[in-house]
């Protein structure tokens, strides 16, 4: 009698691709619902010198309209 071999639905490589595809799909669905897996943040640290320089160099704001320009000229 001939041996009957069980046919596999997917080979190992196809299983790996299926798992990766399902993972990407899950991430997209979660991100669309407001859950972010990866989040980048940025922090700015000022040295003492930069803080002092920022405090000492205060400039007048720019005048955006003619009325503001007239008021700035009067105040000077």
PyMOL commands that set and color helices and strands:
alter all, ss='L'
color gray80, all
select helices_A, chain A and resi 12-32+48-56+66-75
alter helices_A, ss='H'
color red, helices_A
deselect
rebuild
show_as cartoon
